[in-house]
């Protein structure tokens, strides 16, 4: 299966992960993602070194791979199922309120 097929099975459109990269990231973008990566590093505690600016810019050019997309879809939930369950909760809450 391709990542696009996995997205379809989860109820997402084909274009969901298109154009995530940033060819010329601004300094603000780099600073934002440096903070995100640093927070992640401290919470997870698996790396002793922070990501360099060069590593962050490289990642921003192509922020995902097929492997990371497979992981994302595998750890996700099917959107139509979530919508169905939430609609049931809303309907039940409305009936209870009446």
Backbone as CSV, one residue per row, in Angstrom:
resi,resn,N_x,N_y,N_z,CA_x,CA_y,CA_z,C_x,C_y,C_z
1,UNK,0.840,-1.187,0.000,0.000,0.000,0.000,0.882,1.247,0.000
2,UNK,0.411,2.264,-0.681,1.121,3.542,-0.685,0.596,4.410,0.461
3,UNK,1.340,5.465,0.838,0.820,6.366,1.863,-0.521,6.988,1.467
4,UNK,-0.705,7.278,0.180,-1.978,7.839,-0.280,-3.119,6.861,-0.056
5,UNK,-2.879,5.577,-0.321,-3.914,4.563,-0.083,-4.236,4.446,1.402
6,UNK,-3.222,4.565,2.238,-3.456,4.546,3.687,-4.305,5.744,4.111
7,UNK,-4.037,6.905,3.517,-4.828,8.098,3.821,-6.283,7.886,3.422
8,UNK,-6.487,7.284,2.257,-7.853,7.015,1.798,-8.580,6.092,2.761
9,UNK,-7.890,5.064,3.251,-8.521,4.136,4.199,-8.910,4.828,5.502
10,UNK,-8.163,5.863,5.852,-8.468,6.607,7.075,-9.501,7.701,6.821
11,UNK,-9.922,7.878,5.556,-10.957,8.856,5.247,-10.444,10.231,4.888
12,UNK,-9.150,10.372,4.646,-8.572,11.664,4.293,-8.433,11.785,2.780
13,UNK,-8.480,13.011,2.252,-8.333,13.199,0.808,-6.883,12.944,0.362
14,UNK,-6.721,12.660,-0.932,-5.398,12.353,-1.478,-4.376,13.463,-1.231
15,UNK,-4.818,14.695,-1.209,-3.909,15.835,-1.116,-3.520,16.188,0.321
16,UNK,-3.958,15.437,1.298,-3.803,15.811,2.705,-2.356,16.119,3.095
17,UNK,-1.398,15.362,2.599,0.007,15.586,2.973,0.824,16.245,1.862
18,UNK,0.155,16.798,0.850,0.872,17.488,-0.230,1.389,18.843,0.235
19,UNK,2.472,19.258,-0.369,3.037,20.608,-0.188,3.309,20.976,1.269
20,UNK,3.827,20.031,2.031,4.164,20.331,3.422,5.518,21.028,3.542
21,UNK,6.333,20.877,2.528,7.677,21.447,2.577,7.685,22.954,2.400
22,UNK,8.762,23.569,2.825,8.948,25.005,2.704,10.311,25.235,2.064
23,UNK,10.323,25.706,0.820,11.583,25.890,0.091,12.493,26.928,0.742
24,UNK,11.923,28.025,1.174,12.697,29.101,1.792,12.100,29.452,3.149
25,UNK,12.377,28.649,4.158,11.781,28.939,5.468,12.319,30.243,6.051
26,UNK,11.426,30.984,6.674,11.831,32.240,7.315,12.545,31.933,8.631
27,UNK,13.196,32.947,9.156,13.881,32.796,10.447,12.878,32.467,11.552
28,UNK,11.667,33.035,11.447,10.626,32.748,12.434,10.207,31.279,12.380
29,UNK,10.062,30.745,11.148,9.718,29.323,11.001,10.795,28.434,11.608
30,UNK,12.046,28.748,11.299,13.160,27.953,11.816,13.191,28.028,13.335
31,UNK,13.003,29.218,13.885,13.004,29.382,15.344,11.845,28.623,15.983
32,UNK,10.668,28.695,15.358,9.507,27.970,15.878,9.791,26.476,15.937
33,UNK,10.273,25.913,14.816,10.517,24.477,14.767,11.706,24.066,15.630
34,UNK,12.671,24.948,15.817,13.777,24.654,16.733,13.234,24.485,18.145
35,UNK,12.291,25.353,18.520,11.662,25.258,19.839,10.837,23.976,19.967
36,UNK,10.094,23.635,18.909,9.302,22.403,18.924,10.210,21.185,19.085
37,UNK,11.272,21.118,18.283,12.197,19.976,18.362,12.888,19.914,19.726
38,UNK,13.233,21.068,20.280,13.889,21.086,21.587,12.935,20.605,22.676
39,UNK,11.695,21.044,22.625,10.696,20.581,23.588,10.508,19.070,23.474
40,UNK,10.409,18.579,22.253,10.274,17.133,22.017,11.483,16.379,22.569
41,UNK,12.676,16.896,22.320,13.907,16.249,22.794,13.924,16.158,24.322
42,UNK,13.525,17.244,24.984,13.526,17.233,26.449,12.478,16.291,27.020
43,UNK,11.317,16.232,26.384,10.246,15.373,26.889,10.585,13.905,26.683
44,UNK,11.028,13.559,25.475,11.329,12.169,25.150,12.619,11.712,25.826
45,UNK,13.604,12.591,25.859,14.853,12.294,26.544,15.744,11.268,25.865
46,UNK,15.574,11.040,24.560,16.386,10.036,23.876,17.625,10.626,23.220
47,UNK,17.686,11.937,23.058,18.819,12.565,22.392,19.467,13.559,23.338
48,UNK,20.778,13.578,23.320,21.482,14.522,24.190,21.823,15.815,23.452
49,UNK,21.714,15.810,22.114,22.063,16.987,21.322,20.819,17.601,20.685
50,UNK,20.780,18.914,20.688,19.692,19.628,20.022,19.927,19.610,18.513
51,UNK,18.861,19.751,17.745,18.987,19.826,16.286,19.644,21.148,15.903
52,UNK,20.491,21.095,14.881,21.135,22.310,14.404,20.197,23.045,13.454
53,UNK,20.508,24.304,13.197,19.711,25.098,12.262,19.719,24.435,10.883
54,UNK,20.867,23.911,10.480,20.989,23.243,9.176,20.066,22.021,9.104
55,UNK,20.001,21.233,10.173,19.128,20.061,10.210,17.653,20.463,10.117
56,UNK,17.297,21.527,10.808,15.903,21.989,10.800,15.522,22.494,9.411
57,UNK,16.399,23.250,8.768,16.109,23.750,7.415,15.979,22.586,6.444
58,UNK,16.852,21.594,6.562,16.762,20.410,5.694,15.423,19.711,5.905
59,UNK,15.012,19.571,7.159,13.730,18.935,7.461,12.564,19.755,6.907
60,UNK,12.633,21.083,6.992,11.558,21.932,6.488,11.415,21.829,4.971
61,UNK,12.507,21.549,4.266,12.425,21.362,2.816,11.597,20.124,2.481
62,UNK,11.775,19.059,3.240,11.014,17.816,3.024,10.695,17.230,4.397
63,UNK,9.575,17.674,4.992,9.283,17.322,6.377,8.788,15.905,6.625
64,UNK,8.552,15.149,5.578,8.103,13.788,5.849,8.631,12.826,4.801
65,UNK,8.671,11.587,5.198,9.057,10.502,4.303,7.889,9.520,4.256
66,UNK,7.980,8.560,3.355,6.936,7.535,3.318,6.848,6.814,4.662
67,UNK,8.008,6.522,5.263,8.020,5.807,6.544,7.288,6.602,7.629
68,UNK,7.537,7.902,7.694,6.864,8.703,8.724,5.369,8.830,8.430
69,UNK,5.016,8.843,7.139,3.598,8.924,6.799,2.880,7.613,7.148
70,UNK,3.540,6.470,6.903,2.954,5.184,7.305,2.736,5.163,8.818
71,UNK,3.704,5.666,9.560,3.590,5.696,11.021,2.415,6.588,11.436
72,UNK,2.298,7.743,10.780,1.212,8.657,11.103,-0.144,8.007,10.853
73,UNK,-0.322,7.377,9.686,-1.606,6.751,9.382,-1.868,5.568,10.301
74,UNK,-0.835,4.836,10.640,-1.000,3.690,11.530,-1.371,4.072,12.946
75,UNK,-0.910,5.251,13.380,-1.214,5.721,14.730,-2.474,6.570,14.782
76,UNK,-3.092,6.788,13.630,-4.281,7.635,13.569,-5.561,6.841,13.721
77,UNK,-6.646,7.551,13.605,-7.970,6.926,13.625,-8.682,7.303,12.343
78,UNK,-9.606,6.466,11.921,-10.346,6.733,10.694,-11.308,7.891,10.926
79,UNK,-11.153,8.946,10.150,-11.952,10.146,10.303,-13.460,9.890,10.215
80,UNK,-13.947,9.085,9.257,-15.397,8.824,9.217,-15.912,8.161,10.493
81,UNK,-15.113,7.297,11.102,-15.532,6.642,12.352,-15.641,7.657,13.484
82,UNK,-14.678,8.560,13.557,-14.709,9.601,14.595,-15.953,10.470,14.421
83,UNK,-16.222,10.876,13.185,-17.415,11.697,12.918,-18.692,10.964,13.314
84,UNK,-18.772,9.688,12.990,-19.949,8.893,13.321,-20.157,8.812,14.830
85,UNK,-19.094,8.516,15.566,-19.184,8.409,17.028,-19.563,9.751,17.645
86,UNK,-18.929,10.835,17.189,-19.238,12.149,17.740,-20.671,12.565,17.432
87,UNK,-21.170,12.225,16.238,-22.572,12.528,15.916,-23.510,11.763,16.841
88,UNK,-23.173,10.526,17.157,-23.982,9.741,18.084,-24.000,10.346,19.477
89,UNK,-22.851,10.857,19.921,-22.778,11.497,21.242,-23.637,12.754,21.260
90,UNK,-23.540,13.555,20.206,-24.344,14.782,20.127,-25.826,14.458,20.124
91,UNK,-26.240,13.484,19.316,-27.654,13.114,19.274,-28.137,12.615,20.625
92,UNK,-27.329,11.820,21.291,-27.693,11.307,22.617,-27.811,12.435,23.632
93,UNK,-26.889,13.387,23.558,-26.919,14.522,24.482,-28.157,15.392,24.221
94,UNK,-28.515,15.557,22.949,-29.698,16.353,22.609,-30.974,15.662,23.087
95,UNK,-31.038,14.339,22.956,-32.220,13.604,23.418,-32.356,13.679,24.929
96,UNK,-31.232,13.631,25.623,-31.227,13.718,27.080,-31.666,15.091,27.541
97,UNK,-31.274,16.120,26.780,-31.622,17.497,27.150,-33.108,17.791,26.920
98,UNK,-33.730,17.055,26.025,-35.152,17.306,25.704,-36.065,16.762,26.731
